[in-house]
Amino acid sequence: MSNRLFVWSITSALAGFLFGFDTVVISGAEKTIQSLWGLGDVQHGLAMSMALWGTVVGSLVGGWPTDHLGRRKTLIWIGILYFVSAVWSALAGDVYSFMLARFIGGLGVGISTVAAPLFISEIAPPAQRGRLAGMFQFNIVFGILIAFASNAMLGGLGDSAWRWMLGVEAVPALIYWVMCLSLPESPRWLIAKRSDVDAAKSVFRQAMPDSDEVAIDSLVNEIQTASGLSGTRESFWDRSLKVPIALAFLVAFFNQLSGINAILYFSPRIFELTGLGKQAALLQSVGIGITNLIFTFVGLWLIDRLGRRTLLLIGSVGYIVSLGACAWAFASETFQVVPACIFAFIAAHAVGQGAVIWVLISEVFPNQHRAAGQALGSFTHWIFAALLTLLFPTMVGLFHPAVVFGFFCFMMVLQLLWVIFLVPETKGVPLEEIQRRLGVSKSG
């Protein structure tokens, strides 16, 4: 792997670090914010989920700048959105100003889940695409860990601690923005959107220095053919795209119906339900971040070895066992095992869905529809994440925790059946070959 390819992938993937930090840092501040502004359950749920509603909008519209401005410019603008959100959130004087600031950060998160994995998948060789695109997920969980650790360290600063928790994100946002200035444009975007073959070849030469000119010319010709530059461009909702559309929707749908975002957002509150004090609950949340990071390493090590489908199978079984055990623990009031069940759940997520989701969505669409397809998968992911975060405080208030975790467990049984019968393997397959195998390409 060339040094430039690795640096470009890491830089793009750092959007995931800000994604993870931004979405979870609120967990350490949510109870203080509710008390500070006297929020009821509905308004509190709205304030907590506002970043996610921004993410929904960002993921919905993220395909447009990614396609029309380019992958590079879009990634640069994401850094600006994160920076503005961090500073504004920390200085907010009322709940409405706070919600607007969090919404802006959510826009950055939503657009990043479209542009960053897509950019990496388009510059990476097939044999390394899984682990390189998977670095986006690694950075997400690293950001989550740092957010939990930051919250634990800043939690003792008194009434203003929550402002520091949210404002510290401005530092990595600025660093990320500067690093993005050194990125090249995606060669596949240059070919499909600008017909700039020479610039695309230049990027490929730097990304794959061991490839000769014949191999690069062959790759470029393959991309040109697959992109349909000389043919008519079918609608995104054309019947030929029904398989990738279904894959992108369902992998994102099941990801959120595991309950992952609700558990990450409200982990201190969940641990407090077991009798832990506030500080102990924050420290247990740090344990979630560490578990997530370790098993994400495992998932990235396995994704180009075992494949995407196999990891989804492993993760589904882990989900079912851990969520089922968590439901039993709450039902039987065996609270001391709940943290272990939650950690097992996080491990299953990190190895399975966490490692696979952004890689799989970025692989299954053809070049000319990849940004729109990534936006579809991202939007599906975030609309359900927002709904679950909005409703979770009410769900826990209306239903026993055992019922809530039992519902998540049942949804993971459905995911297991879907993976067994309908999910194909994309490990090590060139992007243009994947579209042929899925019945998308009408040429070649």
ZICORWO-V352614 format. One record per backbone hydrogen bond with DSSP energy under -0.5 kcal/mol. CO is the residue of the C=O (numbers start at 1). NH is the residue of the N-H. Records with the same first field share a line. If there is no record, write none. Layout:
CO: NH + NH
This chain:
2: 6
3: 7
4: 8
5: 9
6: 10
7: 11
8: 12
9: 13
10: 14
11: 14
12: 15
13: 16 + 17
14: 18
15: 19
16: 20
17: 21
18: 22
19: 23
20: 24
21: 25
24: 27
25: 28
26: 29 + 30
29: 33
30: 34
31: 35
32: 36
33: 37
34: 39
35: 38
40: 44
41: 45
42: 46
43: 47
44: 48
45: 49
46: 50
47: 50
49: 53
50: 54
51: 55
52: 56
53: 57
54: 58
55: 59
56: 60
57: 61
58: 62
61: 64 + 65
62: 66
63: 67
64: 68
65: 69 + 70
70: 74
71: 75
72: 76
73: 77
74: 78
75: 79
76: 80
77: 81
78: 82
79: 83
80: 84
81: 85
82: 86
83: 87
84: 88
85: 89
86: 90
87: 91
88: 92
89: 92
94: 98
95: 99
96: 100
97: 101
98: 102
99: 103
100: 104
101: 105
102: 106
103: 107
104: 108
105: 109
106: 110
107: 111
108: 112
109: 113
110: 114
111: 114 + 115
112: 116 + 117
114: 118
115: 119
116: 120
117: 121
118: 122
119: 123
120: 123 + 124
125: 128 + 129
126: 129 + 428
128: 132
129: 133
130: 134
131: 135
132: 135
133: 136
134: 138
135: 139
136: 140
137: 141
138: 142
139: 143
140: 144
141: 145
142: 146
143: 147
144: 148
145: 149
146: 150
147: 151
148: 152
149: 153
150: 154
151: 155
154: 157
157: 160
158: 161
160: 163 + 164
161: 165
162: 166
163: 167
164: 168
166: 169
167: 170
168: 171 + 172
169: 173
170: 174
171: 175
172: 176
173: 177
174: 178
175: 179
176: 180
177: 181
178: 181
179: 182
180: 183
186: 190
187: 191
188: 192
189: 193 + 194
190: 194 + 196
191: 195
195: 197
196: 200
197: 201
198: 202
199: 203
200: 204
201: 205
202: 206
203: 207
204: 208
207: 2
208: 211
212: 216
213: 217
214: 218
215: 219
216: 220
217: 221
218: 222
219: 223
220: 224
221: 225
222: 226
223: 227
224: 228 + 229
225: 228
228: 231
232: 234
235: 238
238: 241
239: 242
241: 245
242: 246
243: 247
244: 248
245: 249
246: 250
247: 251
248: 252
249: 253
250: 254
251: 255
252: 256
253: 257
254: 258
255: 258 + 260
256: 259
259: 263
260: 264
261: 265
262: 266
264: 267
266: 270
267: 271
268: 272
269: 273
270: 274
271: 274 + 276
272: 275
277: 281
278: 282
279: 283
280: 284
281: 285
282: 286
283: 287
284: 288
285: 289
286: 290
287: 291
288: 292
289: 293
290: 294
291: 295
292: 296
293: 297
294: 298
295: 299
296: 300
297: 301
298: 302
299: 303
300: 304
302: 305 + 306 + 307
307: 311
308: 312
309: 313
310: 314
311: 315
312: 316
313: 317
314: 318
315: 319
316: 320
317: 321
318: 322
319: 323
320: 324
321: 325
322: 326
323: 327
324: 328
325: 329
326: 330
327: 331
328: 332
329: 334
330: 333
333: 335
334: 337
335: 338 + 339
337: 341
338: 342
339: 343
340: 344
341: 345
342: 346
343: 347
344: 348
345: 349
346: 350
347: 351
348: 352
349: 354 + 355
352: 356
353: 357
356: 360
357: 361
358: 362
359: 363
360: 363 + 364
366: 369 + 370
367: 370
369: 373
370: 374
371: 375
372: 376
373: 377
374: 378
375: 379
376: 380
377: 381
378: 382
379: 383
380: 384
381: 385
382: 386
383: 387
384: 388
385: 389
386: 390
387: 391
388: 392
389: 393
391: 395
392: 396
393: 397
394: 398
395: 399
400: 403 + 404
401: 405
402: 406
403: 407
404: 408
405: 409
406: 410
407: 411
408: 412
409: 413
410: 414
411: 415
412: 416
413: 417
414: 418
415: 419
416: 420
417: 421
418: 422 + 423
419: 423
422: 424
426: 429
430: 433 + 434
431: 435
432: 436
433: 437
434: 438
435: 440 + 441
436: 439
